[in-house]
Amino acid sequence: MILSTDNEGVRGYQLDFRSDGVYLYVYPMSIWSKKISCSDVVYYLNSKQIKGYDIKIVEEAVLKRDGKWYKIAKPHENLPLDAVIKVNVSPDKMRAVINVFPPDGGKLPTYDDYMEALKKHNVVYGINTQLIKELCIKPVFYEDILVAEGTLPMNGKNGKIEYHFKITKDRTPKIMEDGRVDFRQLNLIENVHAGDVLATITPPVPGRNGMNVIGQQLLAVSGKPVIPPRGKNVNISDDGLVLTAAIDGQVVISDRKINVFQLYEVLGNVDSSTGNINFVGNVVVRGNVLTGFSIEAGGTVEVQGVVEGAYIKAGGDIVLRRGMQGANRGVLISDKSITAKYIENSSITAAENISCEAIMHSTVQCGGILELGGKKGLIVGGNAKVGKEIRAKVIGSVMETVTELDVGTDPIYKERYKFLKEEIEKTESEITKTEQAIQLLNRFKLANNLDQSKQNLLEKSISTRDYLAARLQELKNEVEYVEGKMEEEGYGKIKASVIIYPGTRVSIGTCKMYVKEPIKYATLYRDKADIRIGPYEK
């Protein structure tokens, strides 16, 4: 059999209106290689107003495609059909596709027919009129053709802030010519004067709205303005774009705000004559801090004498010019770094780094680097949990004092990782349920049994699936980031320029090692599942 290729188009099936009934012929694969849908044939029969056709015989003919004529209905009149334009708008309303069914004895679609079909589906924006004109001259049948496309919104840019002072400082102590470390000259305080410009703000750039094919405006995400980080003793210009110091003092970022703190100075000891100290700025103690007293400061705390079993908490650095004899009661907590001559029988915690000449029988935690320098460069007894690296001369003692060192441990990332994995599992389960609902509703649609409520449910399910898919990708991206951070931190190092004594217990990430023999001039690092001993690295 030869297919007809006249201007009425080509189908993969034919009808023959005989005196004894209507017959259906479905072309075999050797003649018509495209897929033939039973729903398309049924749509064609309904368009021809053929009543009482045997759906089972129709399905059999479409399934077998054996080149035979199948009687499917009683005799009917052969009604001519014009071409049919089907319009499909994507769930996000950003694309409109047409699929044209060829005429059967009727007329081809005109330009107005195409535009009217789009109008019935509310498609009014982004229409490719030139393409539609070309289709009028050279029609295309049974293919999805993109004829309208929306414009995506363009998000704006967030405002920015530029700081005119150092927001990070080099806290490395000065090493003198004789090899000693000068813990006095740390230059941690940055002074400003009234009127100095501290920061300038760049306003946000607005976004550009988009439009979908049904003419609905898609709002762009406007750039977010910077909330001026104005803290204590800081002025702001009338336009809100320039921050200046209101007084002379030290500029410090605390609670994400720029503050200019004045200095609180204790000429003697912190004892019963002063009571506990709670101050928003920097505190300098010329004498000692005695057992049982506390200092809480929003800025830097500097003690020039000895700290006993006291409690010191600072939003900035803690600098002990001598040291701390905590008697198992001393506590230091810094949101920045801690620098001291020595620490003994105390608990110290720093968000960033800790620099000391000797730490003995203490509990130490810091998110950055623990550096033991000076003449001794010693850590012995107790335990230290450090985010990045431990640098020392001597670790442990000849008495094999138990000294526990843990590098590369960050419980915050571990908890976040656990939460993300649970969220991914929950989201994947919800996507599976949504896909099942969509498949069920699509089967109703193919059987022409999709009422308006089911249609609404189908659109809502598709929208939910798209949202969940985007959410799942966001979670997976964050998992990759957290895994990278955990892996990065899990490869910290422990450096000893002189010796690591037996009795030292080392953990790097998830790997552990017990030192049983002295290790000299070495760097301990993680190599996959093992801790290796390499040459000392400066």
C-alpha positions in Angstrom: 0.0 0.0 0.0 1.3 3.5 -0.9 0.8 6.3 1.6 -1.0 9.4 0.4 1.2 12.6 0.6 -1.2 15.2 -0.7 -1.9 18.4 1.0 -4.3 16.7 3.4 -1.2 15.3 5.3 -0.2 11.8 6.3 -1.5 9.5 9.0 -0.3 6.2 10.1 -3.7 4.7 9.7 -6.7 5.0 7.3 -10.5 4.5 7.4 -12.6 2.9 4.7 -16.3 3.7 4.8 -17.9 0.6 3.2 -21.6 -0.3 2.9 -21.3 -2.9 5.6 -19.4 -0.8 8.1 -16.3 1.3 8.9 -12.9 -0.4 8.5 -9.6 0.6 10.1 -6.2 0.0 8.6 -3.0 0.6 10.6 0.2 0.8 8.7 2.9 -1.7 9.6 6.3 -0.6 10.8 7.8 -1.3 7.4 5.7 1.5 5.9 5.2 3.9 8.9 8.0 3.8 11.3 6.6 6.3 13.7 4.8 5.3 16.9 1.0 5.2 16.6 -0.9 6.0 19.8 -4.3 4.3 20.4 -5.5 7.6 21.9 -4.7 9.4 18.7 -6.8 6.9 16.7 -9.6 7.3 19.1 -9.4 11.1 18.9 -9.6 10.8 15.1 -12.7 8.4 15.3 -14.4 10.9 17.6 -13.6 13.7 15.3 -15.2 11.8 12.4 -18.3 11.4 14.6 -18.1 7.6 14.4 -20.4 6.1 17.0 -20.3 2.7 18.7 -16.8 1.7 17.5 -15.3 -1.4 19.1 -12.5 0.0 21.2 -11.0 -3.5 21.8 -10.7 -4.1 18.0 -9.2 -0.6 17.6 -6.6 -1.5 20.3 -5.9 -4.8 18.6 -5.3 -3.2 15.2 -2.9 -0.5 16.7 -1.1 -3.2 18.7 -0.6 -5.7 15.8 0.0 -3.3 12.9 -0.2 -6.3 10.6 -1.5 -4.5 7.4 -5.0 -5.9 7.7 -8.4 -4.1 7.6 -10.4 -4.3 10.8 -14.2 -3.7 10.9 -14.7 -1.4 13.9 -18.2 0.1 13.5 -21.4 0.0 11.6 -21.8 2.0 8.4 -21.2 5.8 8.8 -21.0 8.9 6.6 -17.5 10.0 5.8 -17.4 13.5 7.3 -14.6 15.8 6.0 -12.3 17.2 8.8 -10.4 20.4 8.9 -6.9 20.3 10.3 -6.8 20.3 14.2 -4.3 22.4 16.1 -3.5 21.1 19.6 -1.9 23.6 22.0 0.1 22.4 25.1 1.3 25.0 27.6 4.1 23.8 29.9 3.4 23.6 33.7 5.5 26.6 34.4 3.7 28.6 31.6 7.0 29.5 30.0 6.6 27.5 26.8 3.7 26.9 24.4 3.9 24.0 21.9 1.5 23.2 19.0 0.9 19.8 17.3 -1.1 19.9 14.1 -3.3 16.9 13.0 -3.7 17.0 9.2 -7.0 17.6 7.5 -9.2 14.7 6.2 -11.1 16.2 3.2 -11.1 19.6 5.0 -8.9 22.7 4.9 -5.4 23.4 6.2 -5.0 25.9 9.1 -4.6 29.6 8.4 -2.6 32.1 10.3 -5.8 33.2 12.1 -6.5 29.6 13.0 -3.1 29.3 14.7 -3.6 32.6 16.6 -7.1 31.7 17.6 -5.9 28.3 19.0 -3.2 30.0 21.0 -5.7 32.6 22.2 -8.1 29.9 23.5 -5.2 28.6 25.7 -4.5 32.2 26.8 -1.1 32.3 25.0 -0.5 36.0 24.3 3.2 36.6 24.9 6.4 35.5 23.2 4.6 34.2 20.1 6.9 33.4 17.1 4.7 34.9 14.4 7.3 34.4 11.7 7.3 30.7 12.4 3.5 30.5 12.2 3.5 32.2 8.8 6.0 29.6 7.6 3.8 26.8 8.9 0.9 28.3 6.8 3.0 27.9 3.7 4.6 24.6 4.6 2.6 22.8 7.3 4.2 20.2 9.7 2.1 17.5 11.1 2.4 15.2 14.2 5.4 17.1 15.6 5.6 19.3 18.7 6.6 22.8 17.6 7.6 25.5 20.0 5.7 28.6 19.0 5.8 30.8 22.1 8.4 31.2 24.8 8.3 33.4 27.9 11.1 35.6 29.3 12.7 34.7 32.5 13.2 37.3 35.2 16.7 38.7 35.8 17.5 38.9 39.5 19.1 42.0 40.9 22.4 42.2 42.7 22.8 42.6 46.5 24.3 45.6 48.0 27.9 45.5 49.2 29.9 46.8 52.1 33.5 47.8 52.0 35.4 48.0 55.2 38.1 50.6 55.6 39.9 48.8 58.4 41.5 45.4 58.9 38.7 42.9 59.8 41.3 40.2 60.2 44.6 40.6 62.0 47.9 38.8 61.9 48.2 37.3 65.4 51.6 35.7 64.9 53.9 36.7 67.8 57.2 38.4 66.9 60.2 36.1 66.9 63.3 37.8 68.2 66.9 37.3 66.9 67.7 34.9 69.8 64.8 32.7 68.9 62.5 33.8 71.8 58.9 34.8 71.1 57.8 38.2 72.2 54.2 37.9 73.3 54.1 41.6 74.3 54.1 43.0 70.8 51.1 41.5 69.1 49.5 44.7 67.7 46.0 43.4 68.1 44.4 46.7 68.8 43.4 49.0 65.8 42.7 52.5 66.9 40.5 55.0 65.1 39.7 58.6 65.6 36.4 60.4 65.6 35.3 61.1 62.0 37.3 58.3 60.5 35.4 56.4 57.7 34.9 52.8 58.9 32.9 51.4 56.0 31.0 52.4 52.8 27.9 50.7 51.4 27.1 50.1 47.7 23.3 50.2 47.1 21.6 47.1 45.6 20.8 46.8 41.8 17.1 46.2 41.1 16.0 43.1 39.1 14.2 42.9 35.8 10.8 41.2 35.7 10.0 38.5 33.2 6.8 37.3 31.5 5.3 33.9 30.8 3.4 33.0 27.6 0.0 33.6 29.2 1.0 37.2 29.9 1.6 36.9 33.6 4.4 39.0 35.0 7.3 37.1 36.7 8.7 39.2 39.5 12.5 39.3 39.7 14.2 39.0 43.1 15.4 42.4 43.8 18.9 42.9 45.1 18.9 43.0 48.9 20.2 46.1 50.6 23.0 45.9 53.1 21.7 46.5 56.6 24.2 49.1 57.9 26.3 47.3 60.5 26.1 50.2 62.8 27.1 49.4 66.4 28.1 51.4 69.4 29.8 54.8 68.9 29.4 54.8 65.1 27.7 57.5 63.1 25.9 57.0 59.7 25.4 59.4 56.9 22.0 60.7 55.9 21.9 58.5 52.8 22.8 55.5 54.9 25.9 54.7 52.9 28.9 55.9 55.0 29.7 54.8 58.6 32.2 56.8 60.6 33.6 56.6 64.2 31.8 58.8 66.7 34.7 58.6 69.3 38.3 57.8 69.6 38.8 54.1 70.4 39.3 50.6 69.1 37.2 49.4 66.1 35.9 45.9 66.5 33.3 43.8 64.7 31.1 42.2 67.3 27.7 40.6 66.6 28.2 41.4 62.9 28.2 45.1 63.8 31.0 47.7 63.7 31.6 49.1 67.1 34.1 51.6 68.5 34.9 50.5 72.0 36.5 52.6 74.7 39.0 51.1 77.1 38.3 49.9 80.7 41.5 49.8 82.7 42.1 48.1 86.1 45.3 49.5 87.6 45.7 46.7 90.2 44.2 43.3 90.7 40.8 42.0 89.9 39.7 41.1 93.4 37.2 42.0 96.0 38.0 45.7 95.6 36.7 45.7 92.0 34.3 42.8 92.0 33.4 41.0 88.8 33.9 43.0 85.6 31.3 43.1 82.8 32.1 45.7 80.1 31.1 46.2 76.5 34.6 47.3 75.4 38.2 46.3 75.9 39.6 45.5 79.4 43.2 45.9 80.5 44.2 44.6 83.9 47.6 45.8 85.1 47.8 43.3 88.0 46.4 39.8 88.5 43.0 38.2 88.2 42.4 36.3 91.4 40.5 33.0 91.9 36.8 33.2 91.9 36.4 36.4 90.0 35.3 36.9 86.4 35.8 39.2 83.4 33.3 39.4 80.6 34.1 41.9 77.8 32.6 42.7 74.4 36.1 43.4 73.0 39.7 42.4 73.9 40.8 41.3 77.4 44.5 41.9 78.3 45.9 40.8 81.6 49.5 41.9 82.4 49.8 39.8 85.6 48.8 36.2 86.4 45.3 34.7 86.1 44.4 32.2 88.8 41.2 30.1 88.9 39.2 32.8 87.3 36.6 33.0 84.5 37.4 35.3 81.5 35.1 35.6 78.4 35.8 38.0 75.5 34.1 38.8 72.2 37.6 39.7 71.0 41.1 38.3 71.8 42.3 37.3 75.2 46.0 38.2 75.8 47.7 37.0 79.0 51.2 38.6 79.2 52.2 36.0 81.8 49.9 33.1 82.1 47.2 31.2 83.9 47.4 28.9 87.0 43.9 27.6 86.9 43.9 25.0 89.7 41.3 23.2 87.7 39.0 26.2 88.0 40.3 28.6 85.4 38.3 29.2 82.2 39.1 31.2 79.2 36.6 31.7 76.3 37.3 33.9 73.3 35.3 34.5 70.1 38.6 35.3 68.5 42.1 34.1 69.6 44.0 33.4 72.8 47.6 34.3 73.5 49.4 33.5 76.7 52.8 32.7 78.2 51.6 29.5 79.8 48.4 27.7 80.7 48.2 25.2 83.6 45.3 23.1 84.9 42.7 25.2 83.0 40.0 25.0 80.3 40.5 27.3 77.3 38.4 27.7 74.2 39.0 30.0 71.2 37.0 30.3 68.0 40.2 30.9 66.0 43.8 30.3 67.2 45.7 29.7 70.4 49.3 30.8 70.8 51.2 29.8 74.0 54.7 28.8 75.2 53.5 25.9 77.4 50.2 24.2 78.1 50.1 21.7 81.0 47.2 19.4 82.1 44.5 21.5 80.5 41.5 21.1 78.2 42.0 23.0 75.0 39.7 23.7 72.1 40.1 26.0 69.1 38.8 26.2 65.5 42.1 27.2 63.9 45.7 26.6 64.9 47.2 25.7 68.3 50.8 27.0 68.3 53.3 26.2 71.1 56.3 28.4 70.7 58.9 30.3 72.7 61.6 28.5 74.7 59.5 25.5 75.7 56.9 25.0 73.0 55.4 22.3 75.2 52.0 20.7 75.6 51.7 17.8 78.1 48.7 16.1 79.8 45.0 16.9 79.3 43.5 17.0 75.8 43.4 19.4 72.9 40.7 19.5 70.1 41.9 21.6 67.2 40.2 22.4 63.9 43.3 22.7 61.7 46.8 22.2 63.0 48.9 21.8 66.1 52.5 23.2 66.1 54.8 22.4 69.0 58.4 21.6 70.0 57.6 19.0 72.6 54.5 16.9 73.0 54.0 14.8 76.1 56.8 14.0 78.6 59.4 11.4 79.5 57.0 10.1 82.1 54.7 9.1 79.3 51.9 11.4 80.6 48.7 10.7 78.7 48.3 13.6 76.3 45.3 13.5 73.9 45.4 15.4 70.6 42.5 15.6 68.2 42.8 17.5 64.9 40.2 18.0 62.3 37.0 17.6 64.4 34.1 19.9 63.8 30.8 18.7 65.5 28.9 21.5 63.8 29.5 20.1 60.3 28.9 16.6 61.5 25.4 17.5 62.8 24.6 19.4 59.7 25.6 16.5 57.5 23.4 14.1 59.5 20.4 16.5 59.1 21.0 16.9 55.3 21.1 13.2 54.7 17.8 12.8 56.6 16.2 15.6 54.5 17.4 14.1 51.2 15.9 10.7 52.1 12.6 12.4 53.1 12.5 14.5 49.9 13.2 11.5 47.6 10.3 9.6 49.2 8.0 12.6 48.6 9.1 12.8 45.0 8.4 9.1 44.5 4.9 9.5 45.8 4.3 12.6 43.7 5.5 10.7 40.5 3.1 7.9 41.2 0.2 10.4 41.5 1.2 12.0 38.2 1.4 8.7 36.4 -2.1 7.7 37.7 -3.6 11.0 36.6 -1.9 10.8 33.2 -3.6 7.4 32.6 -7.0 9.1 33.3 -6.0 11.8 30.8 -5.2 9.3 28.1 -8.6 7.7 28.6 -10.4 11.1 28.3 -11.5 10.7 31.9 -9.8 13.7 33.4 -12.3 16.2 34.9 -11.4 19.7 36.1 -10.7 18.7 39.6 -8.3 15.9 38.4 -6.7 18.4 36.0 -6.1 20.8 38.8 -4.6 18.0 40.9 -2.3 17.0 38.0 -1.0 20.5 37.6 -0.5 20.9 41.3 1.3 17.5 41.5 3.6 18.5 38.6 4.4 21.8 40.3 5.1 20.0 43.6 7.4 17.6 41.8 9.4 20.4 40.2 9.7 22.2 43.6 10.9 19.0 45.3 13.4 18.3 42.6 14.9 21.7 43.0 14.9 21.3 46.8 16.6 17.9 46.4 19.3 19.4 44.2 19.9 22.2 46.8 20.3 19.6 49.6 22.7 17.5 47.5 24.8 20.6 46.7 25.1 21.4 50.4 26.0 17.8 51.2 28.8 18.1 48.8 30.0 21.3 50.4 29.8 19.9 54.0 31.5 16.6 52.9 34.3 18.7 51.4 34.7 20.7 54.6 34.7 17.6 56.7 37.2 16.0 54.4 39.3 19.1 54.4 39.3 19.4 58.2 39.8 15.6 58.5 43.3 16.1 57.1 44.8 18.4 59.8 48.4 18.0 60.9 50.4 17.7 64.1 54.0 19.1 63.9 56.7 18.6 66.5 60.0 20.3 65.9 61.7 18.3 68.7 59.9 15.2 70.0 56.6 13.4 70.6 56.8 11.2 73.7 55.1 7.9 74.3 51.7 8.2 76.0 50.5 10.6 73.4 47.2 9.7 71.8 46.6 11.2 68.4 43.3 11.5 66.4 43.2 13.0 62.9 39.7 13.0 61.5 38.5 9.4 62.1 42.0 7.9 62.3 43.8 7.2 65.6 47.3 6.4 66.7 49.0 5.7 70.0 52.6 6.8 70.3 54.6 3.9 71.8 58.1 5.0 70.9 59.6 8.5 70.8 59.1 10.4 67.5 61.5 13.1 66.7 61.4 16.0 64.3 58.2 14.8 62.7 54.8 15.8 61.2 51.9 13.5 61.7 49.3 13.6 59.0 46.4 11.5 57.7 46.8 9.4 54.6 43.4 7.9 53.8 42.6 5.5 56.7 46.0 5.8 58.3 48.1 8.3 60.2 51.6 8.7 58.7 54.8 10.0 60.2 56.7 12.4 57.9 59.6 14.8 58.3 59.0 18.0 60.3 57.4 20.8 58.2 57.9 24.4 59.2 
